[in-house]
Amino acid sequence: MRRVLTSVAAAAAATVTATSMGASHAVAAPVAGVTAAVTGAGQAPAPATLPKGFLLDEAKVDGPRRPWEHLKLTDSLKKPLEVNPCGHRTARDGRSASRTFTYVAETVYRSEQVVLYPSERAAKAAMKSVRADLAECGTGGRGPNRHAYTWKSTDVGDEALRVGGFFFENRSRTVIVRKGSALAVYVRTGLVTKSLPLSQFRPLIKDARTMAAKLCDLPGVCA
């Protein structure tokens, strides 16, 4: 996350030429044992793909845009989670399906990401790895590369965090929520203070709540 937000203009170029938000901000740590996680007894298997149009912002990809706006949609299983303070280049968390929408325009960055796992245990492990990465890489860098994160638990889904990112040239607000065997992430650049008041996260929390409910319509996610 910090690399993209240090220079959103550079991220725009990367968005056009690559499929990674590895110029992306947000997290996917390798999670020990997640790839071996199995679907619980009696639980329907997670879908191998997400239905077309499932993301809240997905339709915007085919809508009108200005020359400086770059929108992208990818189903890559290797794309790191959009909460990525340690700068992991590839996801290795045993996910079943993934879809990420990104919007880059000058100093603005927005993203929406939904990731399905083969079991609730695997999703819990992925969420645990997000917390571990925030603790390990929450502060660092020097000069224009310095960054800092603060985070708090948030009352959405089965478990959730709201995260503030502080960079040399920008700031970000993120909400990540787990519902059953799925994670959803919402990211926006813009004003945020280190106390992380709920008022600064309301639009993202609203989207996270909407998606948490929507995820239960998928077979096996909330079983």
N, C-alpha and C positions, 0 to 999 in steps of 0.2 A: 504494500500500500504506500509506503513512504516514498518509493522510487517514482511512482507515477505522480504523486501529488507534489513532489519537489519541482517537477516541470510538467504541467498538464499539456502544454503545447507539444512537448516531445512525445508524450503519451498518445496524442492525437495521430501523429505520424506513425507510431508503432501500431496503433489500432488498425490503420489502413493496410499496413504491410505484413502484419503477423496475426496469428489467431490467438495469441496469448495475451492475457492481461498480466502476464508475467512482467510486463509493464503494468501490472495490475496491482491494486492494493489489496489484498485481502487473503486469508490464511488456509493453507492446507499442509499440515505437518504429516510426515510419515507416522502412521499409527500402528504400533506393534500389535499384531494379532487381529487387526481389522480385516485384512484380506482373508483370514481364515474364519471370520464370523459366519455363523450359519443362521438360516431362518428358523425362528422358534417353532416348536411343535404346534401344529394347528394353525399357523400363521400363513396367509397367502404370500407367495413370493412377490417381491417388489417388481414393478414394471421395468422392462428393459429400456423403454423409452418414455419420454413425457409426451402427453398429447399435444398436438399442434395448437398453438394459441394459449398454452397453459399459464405462461407468465403474465403478470398484470400489465407489463409494458411491452409485451412481445409485438403487438400490432404496430407499434411505432416504427419498427424496422422498415416496413413497407410504406410508411406515410411520407408526407413532404418533408424536406429538410433544406437548410441553407448550406451554401458551399463550405462553411467552416464547421459544420456539424458532422460528426462521424458516429454512426450507429452500427452495432454489430451484434449478431446472435450466433452462439456456438453451442453445440452439444458435446464438445470434447470432454472426455473423462479425465484428461490429464490437466485440465485447467485448475490451478490452485483455488482454494476458497477465497472469496473476496474479503477476507480478514487475514492479512498475511504479513505481520510485522517482521517475521524472520526472513521474508523474501524467498520462500520456497519456489522453485521454478516449475515443479511438476507435482501433481497430486498422486499420492500412493495410499489412499485410504479405503480401497476396496469398494468403491461406490458402484451402484448398479446403473444409474442414469444421472445425467447432469445437463443443465441448460443455463447459460449466462447471457444476459443482455447488458451491453455497455453503451454509454453515451458520452462522447468527449467533444467539448467545444471551448476553445480558448482556455479559460481558467476553470471551467466547469467539468466535473466528472460525476456520473451517476451510474449505478449498476444494480441489477437484480439477478439473483442466482438461486436456483433450486437444485439440491442434490439429494438423490435417493440412495439409501443403503440397503443391503440385503437383510438387515435385522435392526431392531431397536438398539441392541447392544453395540452394533457397529456405529450407529449414529451417535450414541452416547460417547463412544471412544473418540470419534471425530470432534465432538464438542469439547471433550476434555483436553484434546490436543490444541484447540484454539486457546483455551485458558492457559495452558502451559507455554505456548508461544508468546502470548501477551506478557506473561511473567518473565520469560527469558529475554525477549527482545523488545520490551516495552520502552526502553530508552537507549539511545546510542547515537553514533555519528558525530561529526564536527562540522562547523560552518554550514554551508548550504545543504549538507547531507544529514544534519542533525534531525532527530525525530523523537517524539514522545507520545505514549498512549495512556489514556486512563479509561477505566471501564467499571461498570456496575451491573449487577443482576437486574433483570427487567421482567415484569409480570406479563409474559406472553407465552402461549403454547405450553409445552412441558418444561422448558428451561430456555432462558434467553439472556443476552447481554446487550447493553448499549455501550458503544465504544467511541471515544473521541480521539482523533489523530491530529497531532500538532507538528507541522513541518515548516521549513524555512520560508516557503512562499505561499502556503495554503493550509487549510484545516479540513478535516473530514468528520462526518457523523455516520456511524454504522449501527445497524441492529441485526443481530444474528439470532435466529430462533430455531429450536429443535421441536418438532412435533412427531411423535412416534419414531419412525425409522427414516425421517427426512430432515434436512436442514434448509433454511431459506435465509438469504442475506440481502440487505438493502443498504446501499451506500450513497451518500451525497456529500459533495464538497460544500463548504459554507461555515458560517459562524457557529462555533461551539466553545464553551468555557470548560475549565477542568473539573468543575463540580457536576457537569453533565445534567443540568436540569431537564426534566421531562419535556418542558415546553420547547426545547430545541430539537427534540426527537419525535414530536407528535406525528408528522407525515410518515416517517419511517415505521413507527410503531403501528400506525393504522394499516399500512401495507402488510406488515409482518402478521398482524392479527387476521387480516383477510386471507392471506396465503396459508396460515396455520389451519384455518377452517377448511380451505379448499383442498389441502393435502389429504384430508381424511376421506375425500371422495375417490382417492386412488386406492386400488386393491392392496391390502397388506400394510399400508403405512401406519394406520392407527389401530390395527387389530391387537 
